[in-house]
Amino acid sequence: MPSIRTFVAIELPSDVLDALAAVQEKLRRGPGGAAGRWVKKEGIHLTLKFLGEVPSEKLQAIDQAVARACSNHPTFTLRVGSLGCFPNVRRPRVVWVGVHEETGQLAALQKDIERELAGLGFPPEVRAFTPHLTLARVAEKASRQEVEALGKAVSEQDLKVLAQMRVTEVSVMKSDLRPEGAFYAELFKARLRA
């Protein structure tokens, strides 16, 4: 049976993607911008759970598990803002924009998705859920000076609230890794409670 590289995510509306693309462009053109492998605007999403290579016959059970988890949660609003790096700005490997939701609804939704998928044999993530949107990954060939300059450029940005968005659904996505980058397609959409 063929397998599909699968993950669960919240997709972003076009206005949020445009705002993120503007931040990317500013960093890309600035000092250290050459150090980054910049994510295509269409490829930015909020990952809730990465499943990896999944046998295609398991997809229906995954869809049902995600739908069950979503049915317990009302819609909510996210704030997109703040800029940072993993592991930190002194040694950046990933450049990200933060996602904030103070009521705990996003964390509860992610936890329920983890719990439902654990019942299908997907081990829970050991690291704490840190909601973020990846803008770039540092290229392996980047020089130390470029990497340091990118981290410094990120630390100098004062990015508070970039955008807000209402979350009404969660998607099961597939990822095709190609030489020109990853290509994403939605496989299933689960609605939150109205």
N, C-alpha and C positions, 0 to 999 in steps of 0.2 A: 504494500500500500504506500502511496506517496505521502510524504510528510510536508507540513507547511510551517514556516517560521511564524509564530503567532504571539500576539500580545494584546492586552486590554488597555484602552486609553480613552481619554476625553479629547475629542477633536476640537480645534479652535476655529472660531468664526473669522471671516476674511479681514475684518477691521483689526482684530488682535494680531493676526499674522502680519498685516501691513505695518503695524507699530513695531513688532519684533524685527521685521526686515529693516526698518529704519535704524534701529539700534545696531544690528549686525553691520549695516553699511558704514555707519560712523566708526565702529571698531575696526572693520576691515581696512578702511582707508587710513587709519591712524597708525601710530607707532606700534609695532608688533603684530599688525594685522596679517602679515604674511605667515605668521606662525600657526594660524588657524586653518582647519579644514571646516569650512562654514556649512552648516546644515541648510539645505534648500528650504525656502519659506514653507512650501507645501508639506515638508517632512517634519515640521515642528508640531508636537502634540504632548499632552500630559500623560505619561505612562503610569498606569495603576498597577499592572502586573505583567511581567515578561514571562512567557511560557516556553519559549524556545521551539525546537522542532516537534511538531505535534502530528501524529497520524491523522489523516483526513477523516477517518471514521469516528474520531473522538470529538470533532468540531461541534456536532449537534449537542452533545452533553455539555460542552463548554458554554455554548450559547445559552442553554437552559440554566446553567449555574449562574451566569452573569445576570440573566433576567431575574432570577430569584433574588439575588443580592440587591439589584436595583429597585425591585418592587417594594422594598422596605424603607426606601429613602425618598424624601421630598426633593424637589428642585432646590438649588441654592446658587449663590453668587460667589464668584472668585475674583480676587484682585490680583492683577499681574503687575509685578514691579520688583525692584531691587535687583542688583546685578552682582554676581559673584563667580567664584571658581572652585572647582573640586581639584585637589584637596584644599587649596587656599590660593590667594593671589600671588604669593611668593613662588609657588611651584605649580602653576596652573596646568591641568590636564584637560579640563572641560570648562567652558564658559557657559554660564546659565543665567536665566532670569527666574526669579522666585515666583511662587504661586502662594497666595495667602487666603485663608478662610478661617476666621476666628471662632466660629460657632462649633467647630469640630465635626461638621457634617461630611466634609471631604475625607477626613481621617477615618470616620466611621464607615463610610462607603467603601473605602479601600480595604479596610479590615474585613468587612463582610464579603467582599470579592475574594480576598485571600482565603477566608474560611470555606466558602463554597467550593473554590477550586482545589483546596487541600483535600476535600472529600473525593476528588477525582484523581488524586495521586500527585498533585503538583505541590512540592514542599513550600511552606511559607518562607518568605524572604527573611533572612536573619538580620539584615540591617534595618534600621528604623526608616519608615517612609519619609522621604524628604521631597515634597512636591516641587518640581522645577521643570523648566523648558530649556532644552539644550540648544544653544546657539552655535557652538563650535567645539571641536575636539582639537587639541594641539597635535600638529603633524609630527611624526617621528623624526623627520628630517629637519625640523626647525632648530635653528641655532639657540644657544643658551641666551644670547642677547635678545633675540626676537621673542623668546618665551617670557623673559623678564619684562620686556617692554609691553607685551600684551597684558600681563598681570598688573602692571602699573597703570595702564590705560583703563582697565576694568575698575581698579580701586579708585580712580579719579572721577568716575562717572557718578553723578548724583541722581540715580534713577529711583524715584519713589513709586508713585502709582502710574503705571504706563497705560493700563486699560482695566476694564471690568467686563465680566461676561457671566451670563446666566447658564448654568449647567442643567440640561434637561434630559440628557441621554449619555450612554456609555457605549463605546464601540469595541467589538472584537475585530482586530486588524491582522492582516498578513503583511510580511515584510519580505521582499525579494531583494537579495543583495546582488548588485550588478557592478561592473567595473566603473560606471559613471556615478555610482552611489546607490543608496537604498531607495526602493520604490515601495510605497505603501498603498494598500487597498483595504477598504472596509469589507468585512465578511458578514457582520451582524450588528444590529443596533438595538440596545435595550433602553427603554424609557424609564426615567425616574417617575415617582408619584407626582401628579400635578398638584 
